[in-house]
Amino acid sequence: MTKQPSNRARSTVAEQASEAGDAVRRNVRTELLAALNPEGATPRYLQLASALRYLIQRDVFRADEALASERDLAAWTNFARITVRRAIEVLLREGILTRRQGSGTYVTRRIEQPLSVLASFTEEMSSRGRRAGSTWLSKEIARVSSSEALALGLDPGESVLRLSRVRTAENEPLAIEIAAVPASLLSSPDLVGDSLYAALATAGCRPARGVQRLHASLATTQEAKLLMIPPGSAVLRIERRAFLANGRPIEFTISAYRGDRYDFVATLRSSPSEANGEGEGV
């Protein structure tokens, strides 16, 4: 028979957990007060928003963890609850915080996507342990557009398989994709499930390399509706061209990624001359 812990033992464990929680709260309060500048001319709610943003960047408040309550933040800072609420609203609009119905306010988890790896959205999400999905907008064989013909090296009369969809992770919309591949490679929309690259691999023509161009922009009203973000929110627009090993272009994709969820990361290395001490100023 398993011996159950005594009431005193249970009480001791509860007290230790409570003391640990109090220590964490004291540490967060100390960090928050150190990040504030109450003597500055900036409105208090913006000061608090800036301090919370800084603590989130330093992982004092971690991704997917609940933010301290409005009551706690007001008590720690001696700010009015309305000031705290306005500061939180700023970070909600920026996408740094997320409200979960009936649960509270949480720090948004951002996705770091390396720029040096050619992978599909499905593969990227799978590598992070997240379930990728699609909400299809259209899926068709159509005459190539002028921009697609230029990107894919096709004649004006040729056809492409064009795929328009919202890409999701755990049912959360993250990006809008419009992809085109030559219909000579994939002749039916039914050949593509969640992953375009999986379909291309099955056809023996998975891309070997790619080129991407990125620029920042603002979401249109329609894009905002599809991505469930406020109109005018920041998005990252990406244009990708992918090629076979022999240099033949086989994919042209235009995407709009949510700016509040994505960080695109590039690994940088010194040039050979700089590594050898021959750079400018040496």
Secondary structure, 3 states (H helix, E strand, C coil): CCCCCCHHHHHHHHHHHHHHHHHHHHHHHHHHHHHCCCCCCCCHHHHHHHHHHHHHHCCCCCCCCECCCHHHHHHHHCCCHHHHHHHHHHHHHHCCEEEECCCEEEECCCEEEECCCCCCHHHHHHHCCCCEEEEEEEEEEEECCHHHHHHHCCCCCCEEEEEEEEEEECCEEEEEEEEEEECCCCCCHHHCCCCHHHHHHHCCCCCCEEEEEEEEEECCHHHHHHHCCCCCCEEEEEEEEEECCCCCEEEEEEEEEECCCEEEECCCCCCHHHHCCCCCCC
